[in-house]
């Protein structure tokens, strides 16, 4: 066996202050197996007493080569891998992939598919924020919220299970539309969530918003400003908490989300508490979108009828020769989009999520790149953490809501 | 082409002799690789492209001129438009100037491209591997890097395959 090679102190010289080499400050390793790092994140800390002088995030422990794997599969098969990345926003991962494929092939999903996509991705955003609302205060010692938020998150996962058969790895959204139509119970379940959640959110707020212990740990901690955010490409609630109302849903709308009425919550402080308030309000806005989408949910087909790319419905395969041929060709060969590259983006609970997709005219994507929000967020972590205590670092990592599967891919 | 993109595209294509192409409403500029930071600085300072939305590369193996394309996708939060910029890179061990000086967020993305594609970034502040372990050999996203299967050996081609198998202790 070969010795495992590690980064040496010398490799990190540019990151550490000269005091680390004279022994004045302590270099300490945190992670990768630490419950509050939300996955497998390793942070190397240079400490002066308990104050962070430098902080070096080390990622890559969850790198699974998903991009490489997708390049070896046809477009339909590659899709299954997408929801393994940001497992808290699986619906969105698939959506952005499908948007890119649709842009490449020129497919146009019908309005019903668009509306259901919006409902499901917004539900997904709420469940991601609910988990965040549970775990982020838990890092600061407030365990009770977690128990409540998981209860409501379960209701949303039930909806996903109803429509797709899987709670998290759904693969429900497909290029050109959806896998199949939603069952009759769908609307009732979603309306139940819309009825229950606003009341429950008041309960969470009663636990945290004016809790002096929580305020103490969050106000003025992990500050960042708009200019730094843009330079370091930090998006999502972290950017909006600095006062900039940038949201891909408003700026570059997708799936007809522009026809719904919603606001972009912002805050100006840019600290952990501001992010908390922005995320809470975002959940309310997501519920507004879902309600409007449900109220005017159109009837009609749920898939584009270009059977060269979209599989024909099961009912047609038994009676139509062409449908059978299309089905056979699609699942053995796949489809061949034109040569070219596209870039599609959506707003994930963590920020802008994009897919760069290049095709060379074969049934497999030639190059696929996920532009994920967690990577720039983690890159900017040292800027937020410097000068704070180690205990605050835990709160900051929690507040930017990173998913390491999203960062490492 | 989007009206808001026109001035930027015109200026860059004239000044740097860039090739403009359009596909599905997306504008792509093919610039000379040595001008990448100059182009980025103009886009940022004169045309409000304040975010480097994505940075990645594409490998065109077995072709060697160009073997790689560096892909920069700029975004303007004011005009809400994307602009793709590509820089072709020749040869198997290419290098290009780092974008870090213009957009600090390029730091980790360039580390990722170095790690997975083996494209060197000149005067990058911290060019270490980021996704793979520090002692990894090879650059996985290159097209000549196998996905990880092992070739099946039969009696008639046993020696032939054995000869190209990686040797040494692991």
Interface residues (C-beta under 8 A of the other chain):
Chain A: X1 X2 X4 X5 X6 X7 X11 X14 X15 X59 X60 X63 X65 X67 X68 X69 X72 X103 X104 X106 X230 X231 X232 X233 X235 X244 X246 X251 X252 X340 X341 X342 X343 X345 X352 X354 X356 X358 X366 X367 X369 X371 X375 X376 X378 X379 X408 X409
Chain B: X23 X24 X26 X28 X50 X51 X52 X53 X54 X56 X58 X59 X71 X73 X77 X80 X82 X84 X103 X104 X105 X107 X108 X109 X112 X125 X126 X128 X129 X130 X131 X132 X133 X134 X135 X140 X141 X145 X147 X169 X170
